[in-house]
Amino acid sequence: MNGADTAFVLISAALVMLMTPALAFFYGGMVRVKSALNMLMMSFISLGIVTVLWVLYGYSLAFGDDVGAGLLGNLDHIGFKGISPETLTGGKEGIPVFAFALFQMMFAIITPALMSGALADRVKFSAWSLFIALWVTIVYFPVAHWVWQPDGWLAKLKVIDFAGGTAVHINAGIGALAAVLVVGKRIGFTKDPMRPHSLPLVMLGAGLLWFGWFGFNAGSALAANGTAANMAMNTQVATGAAMLGWLVYERIKHGAFTTLGAASGAVAGLVAITPSGAAVNAFGAILIGLVAGAVCSWAVSWKFKLGFDDSLDVVGVHLVGGVIGTLLVGLLATNGIGGATQLGRQAAGAFSVMAYSFTVSWLLAKLVDKLIGFRADEDDEVSGIDQAFHAETAYDFSAVGGAAASRSTATAPAPAAGDRPRTKKVDA
């Protein structure tokens, strides 16, 4: 066992774990005050559900020996059967399997949590919890096997996905779109104001995501080495460039530099560099970041043009950013890897995951809807799903205005999330 590398992977796993509550803050600040707690819980519950499923069978399905055709692992390691604290990974890493399994568990946890932002404000918490359990089992675990298990069919095809462009971001983004099409639009979509209720929470969440992403990306080297250092540097470079790209596009298009734009641009850069950062140099990271920032900023408007209600722009940031990073590495990879052949491989990886995830996610959302109903009752959605599903509210307004003010705030349709403000031209 390599003690230094083991410590590095364990610390990286802890950083990735932090990303799920960070995502909860990021999304929680973007929604209306009446559903802020529900948004936090939609991310947080993934820590419980996916952890248990990962131990029971998820790790075995994702990283067990292939059962054939590179599609799925076997069930030899149910409940971590046959694995002891001294069991090392089969590769050259020299780290315990438990360290690797813990690290990969955190990826499995955050992936469905990413999808939650698309469904904000309008789904039953019980239905969402059931959907998570089904989705990670039938969608995430197999796709992780395709991409990261050495016998997976995309791994054999030599698709580059260092830390999760296909398995995490494209997978979650297109799955979220499928679920949105089943659940439908929020009441008042495009009519009522649905602005973020707390931009400071959004910025806090984005900052913590940025911090945790160093574990997400650099930790995927599974060793404290030059690859990890290169990935960490490119993570920072692409994220900064993407934030600038988003803000410049936003200033040209809408006339202002917004804090929501800065936070979203940073996340877009983090998404785009995830699959590609270990295979490009710093100049490639800048280009990937700039493209991701500007294109994702443009892509968030698609929901209005195409008529689907992706509440917090999961499709525009995670799906589009993941595709950008996955494809551009085919052109920008160094050491003679990049080129038309690699671009074709990357496209095969991206679009195969999109096709599978969209189809199965749509079917699972339909199944959940038929079994217990996915959508919250209209009255609960209007009055606030925090009180309906959690018997709590994010803020106690009684101290500043009495019971009447508390009731009026809880039922008012005002400050909300998701839809970005359309600003008028202002001077820089």
C-alpha positions in Angstrom: 0.0 0.0 0.0 1.2 3.5 -0.9 0.4 5.6 2.2 0.7 9.0 0.5 -1.5 8.1 -2.4 -4.1 6.5 0.0 -4.2 9.7 2.1 -4.6 11.8 -1.1 -7.5 9.7 -2.3 -9.2 9.8 1.1 -8.9 13.6 1.4 -10.2 13.9 -2.2 -13.2 11.8 -1.3 -13.9 14.1 1.6 -13.7 17.1 -0.7 -16.1 15.5 -3.2 -18.5 14.7 -0.3 -18.5 18.4 0.5 -19.7 19.2 -3.0 -23.2 17.7 -2.4 -24.1 20.1 0.5 -22.3 22.8 -1.5 -24.7 22.1 -4.4 -27.6 22.3 -2.0 -26.5 25.8 -1.1 -26.0 26.7 -4.7 -29.4 25.4 -5.8 -31.1 26.5 -2.5 -30.2 30.1 -3.0 -31.6 30.0 -6.6 -35.1 29.0 -5.7 -38.0 30.9 -4.2 -38.0 31.2 -0.5 -41.1 29.0 -0.1 -39.2 26.0 -1.5 -35.6 26.6 -0.2 -35.6 23.8 2.3 -37.0 21.3 -0.1 -34.3 22.2 -2.6 -31.6 21.6 0.1 -33.2 18.3 1.0 -33.4 17.1 -2.7 -29.6 17.3 -2.7 -29.0 16.1 0.8 -31.1 13.0 0.6 -28.8 11.6 -2.0 -26.2 11.2 0.6 -28.4 8.7 2.4 -30.0 6.8 -0.4 -27.0 6.4 -2.7 -24.6 5.6 0.1 -26.7 2.5 1.1 -27.3 1.4 -2.5 -23.6 1.8 -3.3 -22.6 -0.6 -0.5 -25.4 -3.1 -1.2 -24.8 -3.5 -4.9 -23.8 -0.2 -6.6 -20.0 -0.7 -6.3 -20.2 -4.2 -7.6 -22.4 -3.2 -10.6 -20.1 -0.3 -11.5 -16.7 -1.8 -10.9 -17.2 -5.5 -10.6 -15.8 -7.8 -13.2 -17.6 -7.3 -16.5 -20.5 -9.8 -17.2 -20.1 -9.4 -21.0 -20.1 -6.8 -23.7 -18.7 -4.1 -21.4 -22.2 -3.1 -20.2 -22.3 -4.0 -16.5 -20.4 -5.5 -13.6 -21.2 -8.7 -11.7 -22.6 -9.0 -8.2 -19.6 -10.7 -6.6 -19.0 -7.7 -4.3 -22.5 -7.2 -2.9 -22.1 -5.6 0.5 -18.3 -5.4 -0.3 -18.1 -9.2 -0.1 -14.6 -10.4 -0.6 -13.0 -7.1 0.1 -11.0 -6.5 3.3 -9.2 -3.3 4.5 -6.0 -4.8 3.2 -7.4 -5.5 -0.3 -5.7 -3.2 -2.9 -6.9 -2.1 -6.2 -5.8 -4.2 -9.2 -4.0 -1.3 -10.9 -0.7 0.3 -10.2 -2.1 2.7 -7.6 -1.4 0.7 -4.5 -4.4 2.0 -2.6 -7.0 0.0 -0.7 -10.2 -0.9 -2.6 -12.2 0.8 0.2 -10.4 4.1 -0.5 -11.3 3.9 -4.2 -14.8 2.7 -3.4 -15.4 5.6 -1.0 -14.1 8.1 -3.6 -16.3 6.7 -6.3 -19.3 6.6 -3.9 -19.1 10.4 -3.7 -19.4 10.6 -7.5 -22.5 8.4 -7.4 -24.0 10.6 -4.7 -23.6 14.0 -6.4 -24.7 12.9 -9.9 -28.5 12.5 -9.2 -28.3 15.5 -6.8 -27.2 17.6 -9.9 -30.5 16.7 -11.5 -32.6 18.0 -8.7 -32.2 21.6 -9.8 -34.2 21.0 -13.0 -37.2 19.9 -11.0 -37.2 22.5 -8.3 -40.4 23.9 -6.8 -42.8 21.2 -8.0 -42.2 17.6 -7.2 -43.1 15.3 -4.2 -40.1 14.6 -2.0 -41.1 10.9 -1.7 -41.3 10.6 -5.5 -37.9 12.3 -5.9 -36.4 9.9 -3.4 -37.8 6.9 -5.2 -36.6 8.3 -8.6 -33.0 8.7 -7.2 -32.9 5.1 -6.1 -34.2 3.8 -9.4 -32.0 6.1 -11.5 -28.7 5.4 -9.9 -29.4 1.7 -10.1 -30.5 1.5 -13.8 -28.7 4.5 -15.2 -25.7 5.7 -13.2 -24.1 2.4 -12.2 -24.1 0.9 -15.7 -22.8 4.1 -17.3 -20.0 4.4 -14.7 -19.1 0.8 -15.7 -19.0 1.7 -19.4 -16.7 4.6 -18.8 -14.4 3.8 -15.9 -14.2 0.0 -15.5 -11.3 -1.2 -17.7 -13.6 -3.7 -19.5 -16.4 -1.2 -20.0 -17.2 -0.7 -23.7 -16.5 3.1 -23.7 -13.2 2.5 -21.8 -12.2 0.0 -24.4 -13.1 2.5 -27.1 -10.6 4.8 -25.5 -13.1 7.6 -24.8 -11.4 10.2 -22.5 -13.4 11.0 -19.4 -11.0 11.6 -16.7 -13.4 12.6 -14.0 -17.0 12.5 -15.2 -18.0 14.5 -18.3 -20.0 11.7 -19.7 -20.8 9.5 -16.6 -21.7 12.5 -14.4 -22.6 15.7 -16.2 -23.9 14.6 -19.6 -25.7 11.7 -17.8 -27.3 14.0 -15.2 -28.1 16.8 -17.6 -29.9 14.7 -20.2 -31.6 12.7 -17.5 -32.9 15.9 -15.9 -34.3 17.0 -19.2 -36.2 13.7 -19.6 -37.6 14.1 -16.1 -38.6 17.7 -16.7 -40.6 16.6 -19.8 -42.5 14.1 -17.7 -43.2 16.4 -14.7 -44.1 19.5 -16.7 -43.7 23.2 -16.0 -44.0 25.1 -12.8 -47.2 27.0 -12.3 -46.6 30.5 -13.6 -43.6 29.6 -15.6 -42.7 32.6 -17.9 -45.4 34.6 -16.2 -44.6 35.0 -12.5 -41.2 36.3 -11.2 -39.0 33.3 -10.3 -35.8 34.9 -9.2 -33.2 33.6 -6.7 -34.2 34.4 -3.2 -30.6 34.5 -1.8 -27.7 35.3 -4.1 -25.2 35.2 -1.2 -26.2 31.5 -0.7 -25.6 30.9 -4.4 -22.1 32.4 -4.2 -21.3 30.4 -1.1 -22.4 27.2 -2.8 -20.4 28.0 -6.0 -17.3 28.8 -3.9 -17.6 25.5 -2.0 -18.2 23.6 -5.2 -15.1 25.2 -6.7 -13.1 24.1 -3.6 -14.5 20.6 -3.6 -13.9 20.2 -7.3 -10.2 19.9 -6.8 -10.9 16.6 -5.1 -13.3 15.7 -7.8 -10.8 16.3 -10.6 -7.3 15.9 -9.2 -8.4 13.0 -7.0 -9.3 11.1 -10.1 -5.6 10.5 -10.7 -5.8 8.2 -7.7 -2.3 9.3 -6.8 -0.4 12.4 -5.6 1.5 12.8 -8.9 2.0 15.0 -11.9 -1.3 14.1 -13.5 -3.1 15.2 -10.4 -1.1 18.5 -10.3 -1.9 19.1 -14.0 -5.6 18.4 -13.4 -5.7 20.7 -10.4 -4.0 23.6 -12.3 -6.3 23.2 -15.3 -9.4 23.0 -13.0 -8.5 26.5 -11.7 -7.6 27.9 -15.1 -10.7 26.7 -17.0 -13.0 27.8 -14.2 -11.6 31.3 -14.1 -11.8 31.6 -17.9 -15.4 30.3 -18.0 -16.5 32.8 -15.4 -15.0 35.6 -17.6 -16.6 34.1 -20.7 -20.0 34.0 -19.1 -19.8 37.5 -17.8 -18.6 39.0 -21.1 -21.5 37.3 -23.0 -23.9 38.4 -20.3 -22.7 42.0 -20.5 -23.0 42.0 -24.3 -26.4 40.3 -24.4 -28.1 41.7 -21.3 -26.1 44.7 -20.2 -24.9 43.7 -16.8 -22.3 41.6 -14.9 -24.4 39.6 -12.5 -23.4 37.6 -9.4 -25.6 34.7 -10.6 -23.7 34.8 -13.9 -20.3 34.7 -12.2 -21.4 31.7 -10.1 -22.9 29.9 -13.0 -20.0 30.6 -15.3 -17.6 29.1 -12.7 -19.7 26.0 -12.5 -19.8 25.7 -16.3 -16.0 25.8 -16.4 -15.7 23.2 -13.7 -18.1 20.9 -15.6 -16.3 21.4 -19.0 -12.8 20.7 -17.6 -13.9 17.6 -15.7 -13.5 15.1 -18.6 -10.6 16.8 -20.3 -8.3 18.5 -17.8 -5.7 15.7 -17.5 -5.2 15.5 -21.3 -4.8 19.2 -22.2 -2.3 22.0 -21.3 -3.1 25.3 -19.7 -3.8 27.0 -23.0 -6.3 24.3 -23.9 -7.9 24.7 -20.4 -8.4 28.5 -21.1 -10.0 27.8 -24.4 -12.3 25.1 -23.0 -13.3 27.5 -20.2 -14.0 30.5 -22.4 -16.1 28.4 -24.8 -18.0 26.7 -22.0 -18.7 30.0 -20.2 -20.1 31.8 -23.3 -22.0 28.8 -24.8 -23.5 27.8 -21.5 -24.6 31.3 -20.9 -26.4 31.3 -24.3 -27.8 27.8 -23.7 -29.7 28.7 -20.5 -32.2 30.6 -22.7 -33.1 27.4 -24.6 -35.8 26.5 -22.1 -37.8 29.6 -23.1 -37.4 29.0 -26.8 -38.1 25.3 -26.7 -40.7 25.4 -23.9 -39.3 23.1 -21.2 -39.0 24.3 -17.6 -35.5 23.5 -16.4 -35.8 25.4 -13.2 -32.1 26.0 -12.4 -30.5 25.5 -15.8 -29.1 22.0 -15.3 -29.4 21.3 -19.0 -27.8 24.5 -20.0 -24.8 24.2 -17.6 -24.3 20.5 -17.0 -25.4 18.9 -20.2 -24.0 21.5 -22.5 -20.9 22.0 -20.5 -20.3 18.3 -20.3 -20.7 17.9 -24.1 -18.3 20.9 -24.7 -15.6 19.4 -22.5 -16.0 15.9 -23.8 -15.8 16.9 -27.4 -13.1 19.6 -27.2 -10.7 17.2 -25.5 -10.8 15.2 -28.8 -9.3 18.2 -30.5 -7.1 19.7 -27.8 -5.6 16.6 -26.2 -1.8 16.8 -26.1 0.9 14.1 -26.7 -0.4 13.3 -30.1 -3.8 12.0 -28.8 -6.0 14.8 -30.2 -7.4 14.6 -33.7 -10.3 13.5 -35.8 -10.1 9.9 -34.6 -10.3 10.9 -30.9 -13.0 13.4 -31.6 -15.1 10.6 -33.1 -14.5 8.5 -30.0 -15.5 11.4 -27.8 -18.7 12.0 -29.8 -19.6 8.3 -29.6 -19.2 8.4 -25.8 -21.2 11.6 -25.4 -24.1 10.7 -27.6 -24.4 7.1 -26.5 -24.7 8.2 -22.9 -27.2 10.8 -23.9 -29.4 8.3 -25.8 -29.4 5.7 -23.0 -29.8 8.2 -20.1 -32.6 10.1 -21.8 -34.6 7.0 -22.7 -34.3 5.3 -19.4 -34.7 8.4 -17.3 -37.9 9.3 -19.1 -39.3 5.8 -18.6 -38.3 5.9 -14.9 -40.0 9.3 -14.4 -43.1 7.9 -16.0 -43.0 4.9 -13.8 -42.7 7.0 -10.6 -45.5 9.2 -11.8 -47.8 6.2 -12.4 -46.9 4.6 -9.1 -47.2 7.5 -6.6 -47.4 10.7 -8.7 -44.3 12.7 -9.3 -45.8 16.2 -9.3 -46.8 18.0 -6.0 -50.4 19.0 -5.6 -51.2 22.4 -7.1 -52.1 23.9 -3.7 -48.9 22.7 -2.2 -46.9 24.1 -5.1 -48.5 27.5 -4.9 -48.3 27.8 -1.1 -44.9 26.3 -0.8 -43.6 22.7 -0.7 -41.3 23.3 2.3 -44.3 23.4 4.6 -46.2 20.7 2.7 -43.4 18.1 2.7 -41.1 19.1 5.6 -43.4 21.0 8.0 -40.7 23.7 8.2 -39.7 27.0 6.5 -36.3 28.3 5.7 -36.7 31.6 7.6 -38.8 32.7 10.6 -40.5 35.9 9.5 -42.7 36.2 12.6 -39.9 38.0 14.4 -39.9 40.8 11.9 -43.6 41.2 11.2 -45.8 39.0 13.3 -48.0 36.1 12.3 -49.8 38.0 9.6 -46.5 38.9 7.9 -45.3 35.3 8.2 -48.5 34.0 6.5 -48.4 36.5 3.7 -44.7 35.8 3.0 -45.3 32.1 2.9 -48.1 32.4 0.4 -46.8 35.2 -1.8 -45.7 34.3 -5.3 -42.8 36.7 -5.1 -39.0 36.3 -5.0 -38.2 33.1 -6.7 -35.6 31.2 -8.5 -34.3 29.8 -11.7 -35.1 32.4 -14.3 -32.3 34.8 -14.8 -33.2 38.5 -14.6 -33.3 40.2 -18.0 -31.4 43.4 -17.3 -31.5 46.5 -19.3 -28.4 48.1 -20.7 -26.3 49.9 -18.1 -22.9 51.5 -18.1 -20.0 49.2 -17.1 
